[in-house]
Amino acid sequence: MSFALVLSTAPTTPALTADLVAAAAAAAGLPADAARWLFPEVAAELAADAAIDLAAVRAALGNAPIDANLVETEGRRKRLLVADMESTLIENEMLDDLAAEIGIGPQIAAITEKSMRGEVDFAQSVRERVALLTDLPLSIMETCAARIRVMPGAKSLVATMTAHGARCVIATGGFGYFAHPVADDLGCHEVHCNHLEIAADGARLTGRLIDPIFDRAAKRHTLEGAAADLGIPLSATMAVGDGANDLDMLSVAGFGVAFRAKPIVAAAAKLALSHSDLTGLLFLQGYTASDITRD
């Protein structure tokens, strides 16, 4: 079995130097001169014939904003991406944004944080938060939708994987009102999400969700179902997310990536990106700068 030790950071703040690559190589017991640069100053990889001590590599990198991950090279380029949306494909947490707009930010943020850390059942927490939005005018939804900020690297990630034949799917505990426009903007093929109930007058929320709730189990089922539809094994899939409700899909994906994640998620996931933007998912698959479709 062969592996690649992948070192990466964000293209907007290139920080990977030859010295850092050499330090990582020495900690891994690998020859530094064998490094392959995927993107100058941003990403490089070193071939390995056996698993290595990632903790030692990360220690050798010190406080440098560099992610270090070990991936198997067989079947490295994935044919299915299933991505969380909020704090993953976009920078926003939309419920928190809505709450801030109407002055109940602390109440909703506290429930969100407990849910993301896995301290509260997701279905329970999302119902509690949505109930606090009873009678919220849709005009405020529109205001917050206009403020969505796409995560750096998201468009390049989706465009590059799509150009190489992969299917890209959003699986979010967030709401279709926001998720469908994001999917259209990024070029994703499918959206699976929750849906807010709108009052009969068509102008405000009822404070309820339309069943069934799309939760962590549903995210995993989405990944498994999409893989089955494509006729590919789970080893040919990649999942990415930041919260506890992503753990199930991360655990079964070929590459399960915790992206700027809560500690419980980063500790459990096979792969983790804390410094890279979403192009880091491309470097894990061995894509080079010349392969990437730019944002």
C-alpha positions in Angstrom: 0.0 0.0 0.0 1.3 3.5 -0.9 0.6 6.8 0.8 1.1 10.5 0.2 1.9 12.9 3.0 0.1 16.1 1.9 1.2 19.5 3.3 -1.1 22.4 2.5 -2.2 25.9 3.4 -4.4 28.6 2.0 -3.5 30.0 -1.5 -4.3 33.5 -0.2 -1.7 33.2 2.5 1.1 31.0 1.1 3.3 29.8 3.9 4.8 26.5 2.8 8.5 26.7 2.4 11.2 24.2 1.4 12.5 24.3 4.9 9.1 23.3 6.3 8.8 20.5 3.8 12.3 19.3 4.8 11.3 19.4 8.5 8.1 17.4 7.8 10.1 14.9 5.7 12.7 14.4 8.4 10.0 13.9 11.1 8.4 11.3 8.7 11.6 9.6 7.9 11.3 10.5 4.2 13.8 12.1 1.8 13.0 15.8 1.4 14.4 15.9 -2.2 11.5 13.6 -3.2 8.9 16.2 -2.5 6.5 17.0 -5.3 5.1 20.5 -5.3 1.4 20.6 -6.1 1.2 24.4 -5.9 4.2 26.6 -5.1 4.3 27.8 -1.5 0.8 26.3 -1.0 0.9 22.5 -1.2 3.4 19.7 -1.6 3.4 15.9 -1.1 5.9 13.2 -0.2 5.5 9.6 -1.2 5.5 7.0 1.6 5.5 3.2 1.5 4.0 2.8 4.9 1.9 4.8 7.4 3.9 7.5 9.3 3.6 9.3 12.6 1.5 12.4 11.8 1.8 13.7 15.3 5.6 13.9 14.8 5.1 15.7 11.5 2.7 18.2 12.9 5.1 18.8 15.8 7.9 19.5 13.4 5.8 22.1 11.6 5.4 24.0 14.9 3.1 26.9 14.7 3.3 27.2 10.9 -0.2 27.4 9.4 0.2 24.2 7.5 -2.1 21.1 7.4 -0.5 17.7 7.3 -2.5 14.7 6.2 -1.7 11.1 5.1 -3.8 9.7 2.3 -3.8 6.4 0.4 -2.8 7.0 -3.2 -4.9 4.2 -4.7 -8.2 5.6 -5.9 -7.2 9.0 -4.7 -9.3 11.1 -7.0 -12.9 10.9 -5.8 -15.9 10.6 -8.0 -18.4 11.9 -5.5 -18.2 14.9 -3.1 -20.9 15.4 -0.4 -20.4 18.7 1.4 -22.0 20.4 4.4 -22.9 24.0 3.5 -22.8 26.3 6.5 -19.3 27.1 7.8 -18.1 24.7 5.0 -19.2 25.8 1.5 -20.2 29.2 2.9 -18.8 31.1 5.8 -22.2 31.9 7.3 -24.3 30.1 9.8 -27.7 31.2 8.5 -29.8 30.7 11.7 -27.2 32.8 13.6 -27.4 35.5 10.9 -31.2 35.6 11.0 -31.1 35.7 14.8 -28.6 38.6 14.8 -30.9 40.5 12.4 -33.8 40.4 14.8 -31.8 40.7 18.0 -32.0 37.2 19.4 -28.4 36.2 18.5 -27.2 35.0 21.9 -30.2 32.7 22.4 -29.8 30.9 19.0 -26.0 31.0 19.0 -25.9 29.1 22.3 -28.1 26.3 20.9 -26.1 26.2 17.7 -22.8 25.9 19.5 -24.1 23.0 21.7 -25.4 21.2 18.6 -22.2 21.6 16.6 -20.2 20.3 19.6 -22.5 17.3 19.8 -23.9 18.2 23.2 -27.5 18.5 22.0 -29.4 16.3 19.5 -29.5 18.0 16.1 -33.2 17.5 15.4 -34.1 18.9 18.8 -31.8 21.8 18.5 -32.9 22.9 15.0 -36.6 22.7 16.1 -35.8 24.9 19.1 -34.0 27.4 17.1 -36.6 27.6 14.3 -39.3 28.1 16.9 -37.6 31.3 18.0 -38.2 32.6 14.4 -42.0 32.4 14.6 -43.5 35.1 12.4 -40.2 36.2 11.0 -40.9 38.1 7.8 -39.5 36.6 4.6 -38.0 40.0 3.8 -35.5 39.3 6.5 -34.7 36.0 4.9 -34.0 37.8 1.7 -31.7 40.3 3.5 -29.6 37.6 5.0 -29.5 35.6 1.8 -27.9 38.6 0.1 -25.1 38.5 2.7 -24.0 34.9 2.1 -20.3 34.7 1.7 -18.9 31.7 -0.3 -16.0 30.0 1.4 -12.7 30.6 -0.3 -11.9 27.7 -2.6 -15.5 26.5 -2.8 -16.0 27.4 -6.5 -12.6 26.0 -7.5 -13.3 22.8 -5.5 -16.7 22.1 -7.2 -15.6 23.3 -10.7 -12.4 21.2 -10.7 -14.0 18.0 -9.4 -16.9 18.5 -11.9 -14.5 19.0 -14.7 -12.9 15.7 -13.9 -16.2 13.8 -13.8 -17.2 13.9 -10.2 -20.7 14.6 -8.8 -21.0 17.3 -6.2 -23.8 17.2 -3.6 -24.8 19.6 -0.8 -26.1 17.8 2.3 -27.0 20.4 5.0 -29.0 20.7 8.1 -29.7 24.2 6.9 -32.6 25.4 4.8 -33.5 25.1 1.1 -34.3 28.8 0.9 -30.5 29.4 1.1 -29.1 26.1 0.0 -30.6 26.0 -3.5 -29.2 29.4 -4.6 -25.8 28.4 -3.1 -25.9 25.2 -5.1 -26.7 27.1 -8.3 -23.9 29.6 -7.7 -21.3 26.8 -7.1 -22.6 24.4 -9.7 -23.5 21.6 -7.4 -25.6 18.8 -8.8 -28.0 18.1 -5.9 -29.2 19.6 -2.7 -30.5 17.7 0.4 -31.6 19.9 3.3 -34.3 21.0 5.7 -37.3 23.1 4.7 -38.9 25.9 6.7 -42.7 26.1 6.8 -44.1 29.3 5.5 -47.4 30.8 6.7 -50.5 30.8 4.5 -50.0 34.5 3.7 -46.6 33.6 2.1 -44.9 36.5 4.0 -43.6 35.0 7.2 -42.3 31.8 8.9 -44.5 29.7 11.1 -41.6 28.7 13.4 -41.9 25.1 12.3 -39.9 22.8 10.0 -41.5 20.5 7.3 -40.9 16.9 8.3 -38.8 14.8 8.0 -35.8 16.5 9.6 -32.6 16.2 7.6 -30.1 15.2 10.3 -26.8 13.5 10.7 -28.2 10.0 9.7 -29.8 11.6 6.6 -26.4 13.0 5.6 -24.8 9.6 5.7 -27.7 8.1 3.8 -27.4 10.8 1.2 -23.7 9.9 0.6 -24.5 6.2 0.5 -27.4 6.6 -1.8 -25.5 8.9 -4.2 -22.6 6.4 -4.3 -25.1 3.6 -5.1 -26.7 5.6 -7.8 -23.4 6.2 -9.4 -22.4 2.6 -9.0 -19.2 3.4 -7.1 -17.8 2.1 -3.8 -17.7 4.3 -0.7 -13.9 4.4 -1.1 -14.5 6.6 -4.2 -16.3 9.3 -2.2 -15.3 12.4 -0.3 -17.3 14.1 2.5 -16.5 17.4 4.2 -18.0 19.2 7.1 -17.3 21.0 10.4 -20.0 20.0 12.9 -21.1 16.9 14.9 -24.0 16.3 12.5 -21.4 15.6 9.8 -19.6 12.8 11.7 -21.6 9.9 10.3 -21.0 10.8 6.7 -17.3 11.6 7.4 -16.9 8.2 8.9 -18.0 6.2 5.9 -16.5 8.3 3.1 -13.3 7.3 1.4 -11.9 10.7 2.4 -13.8 12.1 5.4 -12.5 15.6 5.9 -13.1 17.8 8.9 -12.9 21.4 7.7 -12.0 24.1 10.2 -14.0 21.9 12.5 -15.1 21.7 16.1 -12.7 19.7 18.2 -14.9 16.6 18.5 -15.1 16.5 14.7 -11.4 17.1 14.0 -10.5 14.4 16.5 -12.8 11.8 14.9 -12.3 12.5 11.2 -9.7 10.6 9.1 -8.5 13.9 7.6 -8.5 17.5 8.8 -7.9 20.9 7.3 -7.6 23.7 9.8 -5.5 26.2 7.8 -6.2 25.4 4.1 -9.2 26.8 2.3 -11.4 24.3 0.3 -8.7 23.9 -2.4 -7.1 21.7 0.3 -9.5 19.0 -0.7 -8.1 19.1 -4.2 -4.5 18.7 -2.9 -5.6 15.7 -0.9 -6.6 14.1 -4.2 -3.3 15.0 -5.9 -4.6 17.8 -8.1 -1.9 20.4 -9.0 -2.2 24.1 -9.6 -2.5 23.6 -13.3 -5.5 21.3 -12.8 -7.5 23.7 -10.7 -10.3 25.8 -12.2 -10.0 29.2 -10.5 -12.7 30.9 -8.4 
